[in-house]
Amino acid sequence: AGTEENSYERADAIARYLLERTGRRPELAVVLGSGLGGLGDSLTDRQVLPYAEIPGFPTSTVAGHQGNLIFGKAGDRDVVLMQGRFHAYEGYSVHQVTLPMRVFHLMGVRAVLLTNAAGGLNRDYAVGDVMLIRDHLNLPGLVGCNPLRGPNDERLGPRFPSTSDVYDKRMRDQLAEAFKQCNFPGATRLGVYVYQQGPCYESVAECRMLITMGADAVGMSTVPEAVVAHHAGLRVCAFSLITNMALLEWDSAEKANHEEVLQTGQLRADQLKSSVSHFLANFSLD
Ligand code: HPA
């Protein structure tokens, strides 16, 4: 719907290509955030497709983000994993950013797990915690950059979808259980993620504003994908790894930087890998 960039026809052609080339029928898709791409190693029976080899698919450009679609198994379950996602700040349109969700839907995928690195706004949070996303603030969406902007194709979802129920509680509870079972060393939080387009990290005044708006963590991804996946009827579950704390003081000597984000991802990589693998192998949708 909307544009040729994420039309039914384009998504359907890619979905058919992937089903035919891989012979796989994944039940769940996972999108790996900054510094979390190593989770791709945890699947067995892997088949790796670089984005560049998938006709009609965009390609990824940020350091620390790889660009592969990985098909494989977690336990007995078939999953597909995006190692590297597309961000609006790279110059992709919000339609390109969300195209993979429509592809997954048309491949028969029933649920998505979206992951990201985020800055902690809530002062109770600490670097290395995870935050299960209960709700979001779609800042660009509210002011005109919604991924569903444009003519609506009813084959992909309704014209006026709800967003009060994007994040599936059952999947979220099972994810929390997986972090617990695997003794994830950080705290497991439940909070509100605010999406800002980036690529700039927030100013001090912006961080203060976002807190008053009710946000617990801030990042540059996930929400467009969550909205489009939910629109298509996919079950959605998402979490943030808190990689840095947002700065709230003007005279601070520190500043947000991509290296810190990647380092925290590294620090937690193994524990995230085991928790997410446990979730993937054990979750049930009904
Ligand atoms: N702000 C926005 N995006 C981010 C941050 C942040 O502090 N950390 C990781 N992604």
Residues whose N, C-alpha, C, O or C-beta is under 5 A from the ligand:
A	BS01	HPA	A117 A118 G119 Y201 V218 G219 M220 T243 A256 V261
